[in-house]
Structures are given as C-alpha cells and as structure tokens.
C-alpha cells in the first residue's frame, strides 16, 4: 500500500511545504520592512497561544460520536502518552550523545520533542486513512499539546517552570477538555460560534510561520543548509528517531492503522510553534526557526522514503 502511497505522501508534503514557505517569506519581508518587529512578534505569539491554537484544538474534536470511536480515542491517547514520553527521552539522549552545547541544548530537545502533527499530518492521513485515521491523529495532537503546554515551558527555558495549576488553566488545555466534552455528549456547536472558531484556528500555522520568517531575517542564506548543528538535528529528528520509535511500537502494537499513524507522527519535522516558545522562554527563537525550516524542507524526502522502506 505504502509503496504506491509514497508518491501521494510526497505530493501532499510538497504542497504543504510550499504554503509554509510562502508564510515564512511573508514574515521575512514584513520583518525587513519593519512591519513585524519584536512587538508584532510578541502580539502574534499571544494570538497563537491564547486564541488560534486553542480554537484549533477545540475544533479537532468536532467529529461524530460512536462507542467504537470513543474506544479508539482512549487507546490512541494511551499510546500517544507513551509516544511523547519516549520521544522526549530520545531527544534528551541524542542531545547528550551529539554533545550539543548547553546554551542551545534545551532548544534542540524542545524542537525535537514537539513536531508539526496537524498541518502536515491531516492532509496525508485524510488521503490515506480517512476519518478513522484522523481520529487517531487528533488524539496524538491532543497529548502533544498537553506535553507542549505542560512540559514545554520547562524544556525551552532549561529550568523548572511546570506548575499544575498553571497547566490546567492554559487555554489550549481548557480547549481540549471542552472539545472532548462536546464530543462525548455530542453538544452541537451553533454555526454562529463554530464558524469563527474554525476561522481563528486557521491562523495558527500562518502566524507561527510568519514569526519564523521574521526571526530568520538576518540568518536566511544557503549557509543555513550546511550548518553542522542544524544538519545533526535533522538527521536525529527525521531519521534516527522515526526508525527507533517505529521499531519500539512495532513490538507491541498489532493494529496496522495505529502503527502507521504512529510512524507518520514520528517522522514529522519540528513544529512551527516551537520558535514562539524558544523566543519567549530563552530568547533563542532564531535557532528554533532554523531547525524548523530545514527539517520541514527535508521532510519532503525523509517521510515518503521511510514509509516506502518500512511499509
């Protein structure tokens, strides 16, 4: 199936990456014209973390309820919790093995742990697996957001900032809880409310990638693609980690669909929101943006190749 689907995966990723590059270039132009300075980037960050991302999380739960879907969600949530725990540990281990400098180690680990699950994942999963695959992907994205907002601050800051009360009052976490409750009790969302939520959710990736473009305004050059640290990061994130995670979950996950979604999520490049966290908590958004840009471009080759080889 995937030897035939590799071409579809490549085309889908190519299309999505072209869109991402447009947003990055737009942010770059806006920064060089002084239309998107530090204050503008800060405003975009607030819009992403407090409004756009929570709307995207809530909107992802707007699916039809059934007992089978509910059971699939719970199974996926458990596997996702294991997945992100192992992913974080692998990120820490490889950062030490590759002797990543202390000043950027937290950025390396954070960018490796939190990936671009929905923007690139949704069109691929929708094309190959349909609605059932999307349910699994949404469960993984939910746990990924719990890790991001629960552990992300601590990782990117390089010091303990995790507070249970703060986590529970984070907009994205509240949105996840509300989204699940609306799904479980099949509470209809009025169109006058649902339409704005869907529209605001659509701003998440464009705003995040424009911030990435703005942060890259002084460093975007061909040399970016020969930087040793960046290439090491991409090798670990796009090749070593996917193969290790696929091997690990293949030991006990017997459901082919679940295993294939796990494989896809493990192959994802660094997530666009990582630069927002890196800039906010350690003022190193530029490095995160470099990891995001290069890993996103290289994923056009690595994702279909890994699927072709493994499946």
PyMOL commands that set and color helices and strands:
alter all, ss='L'
color gray80, all
select helices_A, chain A and resi 2-32+38-60+67-97+102-113+118-128+130-157+164-168+171-184+191-201+203-215+222-226+228-250+256-267+274-282+285-310
alter helices_A, ss='H'
color red, helices_A
deselect
rebuild
show_as cartoon
